[in-house]
Amino acid sequence: MAFSKLCEHENIERAKKFLDGWYYWVKHTQIPDMIKAAKTIRQHEQDILRWFTSKVTNGIMMEAINGLVQCAKRRAQGFRSVKNITTIIYLIAEGFTLDIVEI
């Protein structure tokens, strides 16, 4: 039973029924990683099902963040550590500006 079929349902009631069936199916597969993922999905079930009433996703935000990370990677060429590129990402994402002060 493929989780991706969830989005094919036209209303929240049918989606909830599908999600319950999917969760039951995964719990009986006895595959630890799948069960762990199913538990995480179950914890966020209300947020997942909210899509069926709002039709709003965080895809646009995720693409914007990805764009910032890609920009940071380009700027950080030649930097020698993950810490440095992480710092660049935070600086870009937070909109910090560094004022250069001459002494």
GUDO-708948 format. One record per atom (N, C-alpha, C, O): residue in one letter; chain; x, y, z. Coordinates in nm, 4 decimals. Atoms other than C-alpha are relative to their C-alpha. Example, Ala and Ser with C-alpha at 12.3 -4.5 7.8 and 13.67 -1.06 7.14 Angstrom:
GUDO-708948
   rest   kette       east      north         up
      A       A     0.0890    -0.1190     0.0000
      A       A     1.2300    -0.4500     0.7800
      A       A     0.0900     0.1200     0.0000
      A       A     0.1936     0.1181     0.0665
      S       A    -0.0820    -0.1190    -0.0060
      S       A     1.3670    -0.1060     0.7140
      S       A    -0.0770     0.1090     0.0730
      S       A    -0.0261     0.2198     0.0899
END
This chain:
GUDO-708948
   rest   kette       east      north         up
      M       A     0.0858    -0.1173     0.0000
      M       A     0.0000     0.0000     0.0000
      M       A     0.0903     0.1233     0.0000
      M       A     0.1631     0.1463     0.0966
      A       A    -0.0888    -0.1148     0.0167
      A       A     0.1752     0.3161    -0.1216
      A       A    -0.0559     0.1237     0.0705
      A       A    -0.1716     0.1604     0.0503
      F       A     0.0409    -0.1209    -0.0718
      F       A     0.1603     0.6235     0.1023
      F       A    -0.0359     0.1121    -0.0964
      F       A    -0.1217     0.1950    -0.0660
      S       A     0.0246    -0.1067     0.0976
      S       A     0.1648     0.8457    -0.2080
      S       A    -0.1452     0.0024    -0.0495
      S       A    -0.1900     0.1035    -0.1036
      K       A     0.1412     0.0048     0.0417
      K       A    -0.1938     0.7352    -0.2813
      K       A    -0.0877     0.0881     0.0889
      K       A    -0.2030     0.1142     0.0548
      L       A     0.0765    -0.0855    -0.0911
      L       A    -0.3054     0.9544     0.0112
      L       A    -0.0540     0.1229    -0.0715
      L       A    -0.1686     0.1623    -0.0499
      C       A     0.0385    -0.1247     0.0667
      C       A    -0.3162     1.2622    -0.2114
      C       A    -0.1076    -0.0196    -0.1065
      C       A    -0.1627     0.0785    -0.1564
      E       A     0.1027     0.0267     0.1019
      E       A    -0.5567     1.0941    -0.4547
      E       A    -0.1415     0.0119     0.0559
      E       A    -0.2376     0.0155    -0.0210
      H       A     0.1327    -0.0070    -0.0604
      H       A    -0.8456     1.1191    -0.2073
      H       A    -0.0535     0.1415    -0.0068
      H       A     0.0208     0.2384     0.0089
      E       A     0.0582    -0.1313     0.0244
      E       A    -1.0887     1.4027    -0.2624
      E       A    -0.0498     0.0710     0.1254
      E       A    -0.0782     0.1907     0.1208
      N       A     0.0438    -0.0682    -0.1218
      N       A    -1.1934     1.4707     0.0965
      N       A     0.0712    -0.0567     0.1228
      N       A     0.1350    -0.1618     0.1175
      I       A    -0.0740     0.0321    -0.1210
      I       A    -1.0613     1.4542     0.4494
      I       A    -0.0448    -0.1325     0.0622
      I       A     0.0362    -0.2043     0.1209
      E       A     0.0498     0.1240    -0.0602
      E       A    -1.2841     1.1656     0.5591
      E       A     0.0615    -0.1224    -0.0686
      E       A     0.1057    -0.2158    -0.0017
      R       A    -0.0596     0.1121     0.0734
      R       A    -1.1604     0.9321     0.2855
      R       A     0.1510    -0.0066     0.0228
      R       A     0.2084    -0.1150     0.0330
      A       A    -0.1437    -0.0036    -0.0256
      A       A    -0.8025     1.0454     0.3418
      A       A     0.0311    -0.0571     0.1383
      A       A     0.1277    -0.1315     0.1545
      K       A    -0.0180     0.0526    -0.1358
      K       A    -0.8345     0.9701     0.7148
      K       A    -0.0153    -0.1517     0.0006
      K       A     0.0632    -0.2225     0.0636
      K       A     0.0222     0.1445     0.0074
      K       A    -0.9720     0.6255     0.6384
      K       A     0.1194    -0.0693    -0.0667
      K       A     0.1641    -0.1743    -0.0206
      F       A    -0.1171     0.0554     0.0681
      F       A    -0.6845     0.5595     0.3955
      F       A     0.1208     0.0005     0.0931
      F       A     0.1937    -0.0983     0.1017
      L       A    -0.1149    -0.0127    -0.0889
      L       A    -0.4277     0.6847     0.6474
      L       A    -0.0064    -0.1025     0.1136
      L       A     0.0951    -0.1609     0.1514
      D       A     0.0153     0.1019    -0.1048
      D       A    -0.5692     0.4595     0.9191
      D       A     0.0336    -0.1393    -0.0530
      D       A     0.1015    -0.2172     0.0140
      G       A    -0.0296     0.1295     0.0614
      G       A    -0.5538     0.1599     0.6838
      G       A     0.1479    -0.0162    -0.0296
      G       A     0.2051    -0.1231    -0.0086
      W       A    -0.1429     0.0045     0.0291
      W       A    -0.2013     0.2463     0.5760
      W       A     0.0803    -0.0229     0.1276
      W       A     0.1738    -0.1030     0.1300
      Y       A    -0.0699     0.0144    -0.1277
      Y       A    -0.0885     0.2798     0.9366
      Y       A    -0.0129    -0.1440     0.0514
      Y       A     0.0852    -0.2025     0.0975
      Y       A     0.0229     0.1386    -0.0428
      Y       A    -0.2434    -0.0587     1.0230
      Y       A     0.0869    -0.0957    -0.0811
      Y       A     0.1493    -0.1863    -0.0258
      W       A    -0.0799     0.0854     0.0891
      W       A    -0.0732    -0.2190     0.7217
      W       A     0.1486     0.0065     0.0363
      W       A     0.2156    -0.0963     0.0460
      V       A    -0.1433    -0.0163    -0.0325
      V       A     0.2694    -0.0733     0.8105
      V       A     0.0332    -0.0647     0.1336
      V       A     0.1369    -0.1298     0.1463
      K       A    -0.0254     0.0582    -0.1315
      K       A     0.2423    -0.1796     1.1750
      K       A     0.0145    -0.1523    -0.0082
      K       A     0.0858    -0.2125     0.0721
      H       A    -0.0053     0.1453     0.0130
      H       A     0.1949    -0.5386     1.0576
      H       A     0.1097    -0.0487    -0.0941
      H       A     0.1257    -0.1694    -0.1124
      T       A    -0.1106     0.0422     0.0863
      T       A     0.4913    -0.5375     0.8169
      T       A     0.1193    -0.0472     0.0810
      T       A     0.2027    -0.1229     0.0314
      Q       A    -0.1108     0.0366    -0.0886
      Q       A     0.7297    -0.5766     1.1112
      Q       A     0.1351     0.0522    -0.0511
      Q       A     0.2400    -0.0040    -0.0194
      I       A    -0.1228    -0.0642     0.0480
      I       A     0.9840    -0.3527     0.9333
      I       A     0.0251     0.1212     0.0909
      I       A    -0.0486     0.2195     0.0841
      P       A    -0.0217    -0.1053    -0.1013
      P       A     1.1329    -0.1326     1.2093
      P       A     0.0055     0.1422    -0.0553
      P       A    -0.0545     0.2325     0.0030
      D       A    -0.0112    -0.1360     0.0545
      D       A     1.2196     0.1674     0.9892
      D       A    -0.1348     0.0508    -0.0513
      D       A    -0.1667     0.1688    -0.0369
      M       A     0.1331    -0.0396     0.0479
      M       A     0.8735     0.1690     0.8306
      M       A    -0.0916     0.0320     0.1181
      M       A    -0.1685     0.1280     0.1137
      I       A     0.0834    -0.0229    -0.1183
      I       A     0.7071     0.1444     1.1702
      I       A     0.0371     0.1341     0.0647
      I       A    -0.0503     0.2089     0.1085
      K       A    -0.0450    -0.1283    -0.0550
      K       A     0.9183     0.4357     1.2953
      K       A    -0.0551     0.1160    -0.0830
      K       A    -0.1023     0.2154    -0.0278
      A       A     0.0534    -0.1050     0.0877
      A       A     0.8160     0.6438     0.9923
      A       A    -0.1511     0.0136     0.0185
      A       A    -0.2036     0.1249     0.0220
      A       A     0.1452    -0.0025    -0.0184
      A       A     0.4501     0.5473     1.0410
      A       A    -0.0378     0.0691     0.1302
      A       A    -0.1360     0.1432     0.1349
      K       A     0.0277    -0.0655    -0.1281
      K       A     0.4618     0.6584     1.4048
      K       A     0.0188     0.1512    -0.0116
      K       A    -0.0586     0.2284     0.0449
      T       A    -0.0221    -0.1431     0.0214
      T       A     0.6055     0.9942     1.2985
      T       A    -0.1160     0.0611    -0.0775
      T       A    -0.1637     0.1695    -0.0441
      I       A     0.1132    -0.0486     0.0791
      I       A     0.3318     1.0341     1.0389
      I       A    -0.1253     0.0056     0.0860
      I       A    -0.2036     0.0999     0.0751
      R       A     0.1170     0.0026    -0.0889
      R       A     0.0698     0.9383     1.2984
      R       A     0.0036     0.1203     0.0952
      R       A    -0.1008     0.1783     0.1249
      Q       A    -0.0119    -0.1155    -0.0891
      Q       A     0.2039     1.2116     1.5303
      Q       A    -0.0392     0.1301    -0.0705
      Q       A    -0.0873     0.2238    -0.0069
      H       A     0.0297    -0.1214     0.0768
      H       A     0.1558     1.4678     1.2522
      H       A    -0.1264    -0.0158    -0.0851
      H       A    -0.1475     0.0591    -0.1805
      E       A     0.1176     0.0331     0.0806
      E       A    -0.1694     1.3235     1.1210
      E       A    -0.0924     0.1196    -0.0225
      E       A    -0.1376     0.1424    -0.1347
      Q       A     0.0910    -0.1142     0.0151
      Q       A    -0.3808     1.6329     1.1880
      Q       A     0.0566     0.1045    -0.0966
      Q       A    -0.0173     0.1632    -0.1756
      D       A    -0.0634    -0.0956     0.0915
      D       A    -0.1312     1.8553     1.0068
      D       A    -0.0041    -0.0514    -0.1432
      D       A    -0.0257     0.0257    -0.2367
      I       A     0.0049     0.0595     0.1342
      I       A    -0.1195     1.6156     0.7123
      I       A    -0.1408     0.0087    -0.0568
      I       A    -0.1594     0.0453    -0.1728
      L       A     0.1388    -0.0026     0.0468
      L       A    -0.4976     1.5934     0.6902
      L       A    -0.0526     0.1414    -0.0223
      L       A    -0.1473     0.1614    -0.0984
      R       A     0.0426    -0.1393     0.0182
      R       A    -0.5316     1.9721     0.7158
      R       A     0.0130     0.0438    -0.1463
      R       A    -0.0590     0.1328    -0.1917
      W       A    -0.0185    -0.0343     0.1412
      W       A    -0.4085     1.9876     0.3555
      W       A    -0.1302    -0.0184    -0.0779
      W       A    -0.1565     0.0565    -0.1720
      F       A     0.1225     0.0280     0.0746
      F       A    -0.7420     1.8438     0.2401
      F       A    -0.1042     0.1099     0.0144
      F       A    -0.1969     0.1174    -0.0663
      T       A     0.0918    -0.1135    -0.0129
      T       A    -0.9249     2.1522     0.3680
      T       A     0.0640     0.1310    -0.0446
      T       A    -0.0049     0.2182    -0.0975
      S       A    -0.0649    -0.1276     0.0333
      S       A    -0.6661     2.4256     0.3104
      S       A     0.0680     0.0008    -0.1361
      S       A     0.0768     0.1056    -0.2001
      K       A    -0.0758     0.0143     0.1261
      K       A    -0.4742     2.2966     0.0032
      K       A     0.1272     0.0851     0.0003
      K       A     0.1758     0.1247    -0.1056
      V       A    -0.1221    -0.0784    -0.0142
      V       A    -0.1714     2.4880     0.1364
      V       A     0.1122    -0.0948     0.0422
      V       A     0.0954    -0.1759     0.1332
      T       A    -0.1158     0.0814    -0.0351
      T       A     0.1708     2.3231     0.1466
      T       A     0.1171     0.0918     0.0343
      T       A     0.1105     0.2130     0.0141
      N       A    -0.1197    -0.0780    -0.0301
      N       A     0.5123     2.4345     0.2619
      N       A     0.1038    -0.0143    -0.1115
      N       A     0.2206     0.0195    -0.0920
      G       A    -0.0914     0.0203     0.1119
      G       A     0.6661     2.3506    -0.0769
      G       A     0.0696     0.1273    -0.0451
      G       A     0.1890     0.1248    -0.0749
      I       A    -0.0588    -0.1267     0.0435
      I       A     0.7226     2.7152    -0.1710
      I       A     0.1083     0.0440     0.0979
      I       A     0.2156     0.0888     0.0574
      M       A    -0.0985    -0.0372    -0.1014
      M       A     0.8999     2.7832     0.1578
      M       A     0.1237    -0.0886    -0.0102
      M       A     0.2363    -0.0399     0.0005
      M       A    -0.1137     0.0913     0.0096
      M       A     1.1167     2.4741     0.1174
      M       A     0.0867     0.0321    -0.1216
      M       A     0.2093     0.0231    -0.1143
      E       A    -0.0768    -0.0377     0.1185
      E       A     1.2181     2.5808    -0.2336
      E       A     0.0792     0.1279     0.0253
      E       A     0.1918     0.1421    -0.0224
      A       A    -0.0712    -0.1241    -0.0322
      A       A     1.3102     2.9252    -0.1016
      A       A     0.1220    -0.0298     0.0879
      A       A     0.2300     0.0250     0.0657
      I       A    -0.1125     0.0374    -0.0867
      I       A     1.5271     2.7722     0.1712
      I       A     0.1070    -0.0715    -0.0808
      I       A     0.2260    -0.0459    -0.0628
      N       A    -0.0954     0.0701     0.0850
      N       A     1.6878     2.5409    -0.0837
      N       A     0.0789     0.0984    -0.0852
      N       A     0.1994     0.0814    -0.1034
      G       A    -0.0689    -0.1021     0.0788
      G       A     1.7697     2.8433    -0.2997
      G       A     0.1055     0.0724     0.0823
      G       A     0.2146     0.1008     0.0330
      L       A    -0.0971    -0.0653    -0.0879
      L       A     1.9396     3.0109    -0.0029
      L       A     0.1207    -0.0892     0.0253
      L       A     0.2344    -0.0420     0.0258
      V       A    -0.1099     0.0939    -0.0239
      V       A     2.1455     2.6995     0.0671
      V       A     0.0882    -0.0108    -0.1231
      V       A     0.2108    -0.0123    -0.1114
      Q       A    -0.0784     0.0088     0.1233
      Q       A     2.2515     2.6722    -0.2976
      Q       A     0.0851     0.1254    -0.0185
      Q       A     0.2003     0.1171    -0.0613
      C       A    -0.0744    -0.1264     0.0078
      C       A     2.3543     3.0396    -0.2916
      C       A     0.1178    -0.0031     0.0975
      C       A     0.2286     0.0385     0.0634
      A       A    -0.1070     0.0091    -0.0997
      A       A     2.5546     2.9787     0.0251
      A       A     0.1105    -0.0931    -0.0467
      A       A     0.2284    -0.0642    -0.0259
      K       A    -0.1011     0.0932     0.0496
      K       A     2.7302     2.6816    -0.1339
      K       A     0.0875     0.0662    -0.1059
      K       A     0.2087     0.0448    -0.1095
      R       A    -0.0789    -0.0692     0.1016
      R       A     2.8342     2.8980    -0.4281
      R       A     0.0950     0.1014     0.0646
      R       A     0.2108     0.1137     0.0246
      R       A    -0.0831    -0.1000    -0.0682
      R       A     2.9617     3.1711    -0.1955
      R       A     0.1118    -0.0635     0.0819
      R       A     0.2172    -0.0028     0.1010
      A       A    -0.0951     0.0632    -0.0914
      A       A     3.1463     2.9242     0.0257
      A       A     0.1036    -0.0845    -0.0717
      A       A     0.1745    -0.1615    -0.0070
      Q       A    -0.1023     0.0788     0.0710
      Q       A     3.3630     2.7726    -0.2470
      Q       A     0.1363     0.0332     0.0567
      Q       A     0.1716     0.1499     0.0731
      G       A    -0.1319    -0.0192    -0.0565
      G       A     3.7060     2.7227    -0.1045
      G       A     0.0028    -0.0034     0.1516
      G       A     0.1099    -0.0109     0.2118
      F       A     0.0041     0.0122    -0.1453
      F       A     3.5882     2.7126     0.2540
      F       A     0.0290    -0.1450     0.0348
      F       A    -0.0120    -0.2357    -0.0376
      R       A    -0.0538     0.1326    -0.0263
      R       A     3.7405     2.4128     0.4243
      R       A    -0.0787    -0.0840     0.0989
      R       A    -0.0386    -0.1968     0.1275
      S       A     0.0698     0.0814    -0.0994
      S       A     3.4829     2.2971     0.6752
      S       A    -0.1507     0.0171    -0.0124
      S       A    -0.2000     0.1160    -0.0665
      V       A     0.1462    -0.0054    -0.0025
      V       A     3.1156     2.2217     0.7163
      V       A    -0.0453     0.1156     0.0888
      V       A    -0.1467     0.1796     0.0613
      K       A     0.0339    -0.1104    -0.0905
      K       A     3.1113     2.4739     1.0014
      K       A    -0.0028     0.1326    -0.0755
      K       A    -0.0913     0.2151    -0.0529
      N       A    -0.0059    -0.1257     0.0744
      N       A     3.2096     2.7525     0.7630
      N       A    -0.1185     0.0149    -0.0947
      N       A    -0.1786     0.1220    -0.1023
      I       A     0.1138    -0.0113     0.0916
      I       A     2.9432     2.6724     0.5046
      I       A    -0.1294     0.0161     0.0784
      I       A    -0.2202     0.0866     0.0344
      T       A     0.1188    -0.0165    -0.0845
      T       A     2.6860     2.6398     0.7838
      T       A    -0.0132     0.1448     0.0453
      T       A    -0.1234     0.1996     0.0487
      T       A     0.0007    -0.1405    -0.0400
      T       A     2.7834     2.9862     0.9036
      T       A    -0.0478     0.0886    -0.1144
      T       A    -0.1277     0.1798    -0.0930
      I       A     0.0438    -0.0773     0.1175
      I       A     2.7396     3.1262     0.5516
      I       A    -0.1497    -0.0158    -0.0209
      I       A    -0.2189     0.0821    -0.0492
      I       A     0.1435     0.0239     0.0175
      I       A     2.3948     2.9629     0.5271
      I       A    -0.0795     0.0822     0.1012
      I       A    -0.1782     0.1466     0.0656
      Y       A     0.0703    -0.0780    -0.1016
      Y       A     2.2881     3.1209     0.8563
      Y       A     0.0056     0.1490    -0.0295
      Y       A    -0.0936     0.2197    -0.0118
      L       A    -0.0113    -0.1424     0.0310
      L       A     2.4193     3.4599     0.7511
      L       A    -0.0924     0.0400    -0.1135
      L       A    -0.1549     0.1459    -0.1088
      I       A     0.0871    -0.0304     0.1133
      I       A     2.2309     3.4461     0.4221
      I       A    -0.1466    -0.0120     0.0401
      I       A    -0.2273     0.0756     0.0089
      A       A     0.1397     0.0271    -0.0336
      A       A     1.9109     3.3003     0.5638
      A       A    -0.0564     0.0993     0.1006
      A       A    -0.1748     0.1325     0.0946
      E       A     0.0477    -0.0926    -0.1035
      E       A     1.8874     3.5386     0.8574
      E       A     0.0054     0.1451    -0.0450
      E       A    -0.0464     0.2334     0.0235
      G       A    -0.0057    -0.1373     0.0491
      G       A     1.9601     3.8461     0.6498
      G       A     0.0968     0.0868     0.0776
      G       A     0.0848     0.2093     0.0756
      F       A    -0.1000    -0.0783    -0.0725
      F       A     2.2514     3.9511     0.8676
      F       A     0.0893     0.0730    -0.0981
      F       A     0.1189     0.0237    -0.2069
      T       A    -0.1005    -0.0716     0.0770
      T       A     2.4822     4.2109     0.7323
      T       A     0.1184     0.0257     0.0917
      T       A     0.1023     0.0545     0.2103
      L       A    -0.1207    -0.0248    -0.0794
      L       A     2.8373     4.2507     0.8478
      L       A     0.0563     0.1347    -0.0408
      L       A     0.0941     0.1562    -0.1560
      D       A    -0.0591    -0.1311     0.0252
      D       A     2.9574     4.6057     0.8778
      D       A     0.1506    -0.0106     0.0244
      D       A     0.1953    -0.0584     0.1287
      I       A    -0.1446     0.0038    -0.0142
      I       A     3.3275     4.6360     0.8201
      I       A     0.0421     0.1299     0.0689
      I       A     0.0142     0.2401     0.0218
      V       A    -0.0454    -0.1153    -0.0764
      V       A     3.4815     4.8642     1.0758
      V       A     0.1524     0.0058    -0.0119
      V       A     0.2229    -0.0887     0.0236
      E       A    -0.1451    -0.0157     0.0116
      E       A     3.8267     4.9964     1.0026
      E       A     0.0523     0.0608     0.1289
      E       A    -0.0053     0.1535     0.1857
      I       A    -0.0615    -0.0481    -0.1251
      I       A     4.0508     5.0497     1.2995
      I       A     0.1217     0.0812    -0.0312
      I       A     0.1878     0.1308     0.0599
END
